Structures are given as structure tokens and as C-alpha cells.
């Protein structure tokens, strides 16, 4: 595996997400005392780059909201309802990059527009370069870890109930962590 940073290696071309080696996870506080974790099972994404410098890449990502999984069918059904994602009316979460900035060796900030439901807001992800390698079939792959935190109320995901102590059943802040692997096309 190469250890050089993307701005020092060739990332020219089109790269597609490798869904078998990618996961998109989230965590949110529950009853103020613990966290609930979940993931999305269906998604696609791409990186397009014309000149090789990772900072010049165009990144797009789309997540199927109906593919949410918290390992609890009743909760997943509620998350797909209009109280949260309304998967029937808003089937996708979308991200479109506006810039990528290198902050240090293998460290980047991805800025872009995140759309959830009918709300689009700017977002920043911390990216950590994982490297580039050829798999056992000769395909070139590259990997990243992306992390951000959003306020779900900003995206009209406002359902909540108060606990008997006055805290919120579901926290406002949602941590999103994605381990991403892309294949050169």
C-alpha cells in the first residue's frame, strides 16, 4: 500500500464507491444516558478528477434512506416515517462537494452541500487518507475515513419526546462516520 498523500499521487479519472468495502454509520444519544448506533445499507458515490490533485476532485454521494438499520425493526420503521426521514417522499440523502483542502499529511477537509429531506446545508467532513492499493484482481482502490457531526434539527428531523427527567429521548447531534473504499473505473 502506498503511504503518500493523494496530492502527491495520481488520482486522475473516475472512481466509484466499492459498496462491499464501505460502511456508513451514525450514532446519536438516547435518553441522555447512552448512544444508539445505526448504518445505511444502500448507497453509491463517486470521485471525479481531471488533473490528479485530490484537492481538485468532485465528490458525490447518495444514500438510500429506506436502507437505514439500527438492528431494531420498530425503530427503523419509525426512522423511515415522516417523523424523521420520510423515505417515501425523500428517498435519498445527498452530498455534493464544493472543496477539498489538505490540512496535513493525509488529513483533509471536505466541504459540500448535504441534503436531507428538503433541506440543503453546508457541511464539513474530516477526511483521513487510508492509502491506495491494487486488490487481488488488479483493480486500483483507494480508501478514506470521513467523519462529521450534524444537528438533526437543521434538517427537519425534529421528532422528540422528553424523558421524565426533562432530557430529550433522542439527541440533536448525530455523529456520522464512513469508511470509504473507491475503485478506479
C-alpha positions, 0 to 999 in steps of 0.5 A: 500500500502506498503511504503518500498523500493523494496530492502527491499521487495520481488520482486522475479519472473516475472512481466509484464507491466499492459498496462491499468495502464501505460502511456508513454509520451514525450514532446519536444519544438516547435518553441522555444516558447512552448512544444508539448506533445505526448504518445505511445499507444502500448507497453509491458515490463517486470521485471525479478528477481531471488533473490528479490533485485530490484537492481538485476532485468532485465528490458525490454521494447518495444514500438510500434512506429506506436502507437505514438499520439500527438492528431494531425493526420498530425503530427503523420503521419509525426512522423511515416515517415522516417523523424523521426521514420520510423515505417515501417522499425523500428517498435519498440523502445527498452530498455534493462537494464544493472543496477539498483542502489538505490540512496535513499529511493525509488529513483533509477537509471536505466541504459540500452541500448535504441534503436531507429531506428538503433541506440543503446545508453546508457541511464539513467532513474530516477526511483521513487518507487510508492509502491506495492499493491494487486488490487481488484482481488488479483493480486500483482502490483507494480508501478514506475515513470521513467523519462529521457531526450534524444537528438533526434539527437543521434538517427537519428531523425534529421528532422528540419526546422528553424523558421524565427527567426533562432530557430529550429521548433522542439527541440533536447531534448525530455523529456520522462516520464512513469508511470509504473504499473507491475503485478506479473505473 
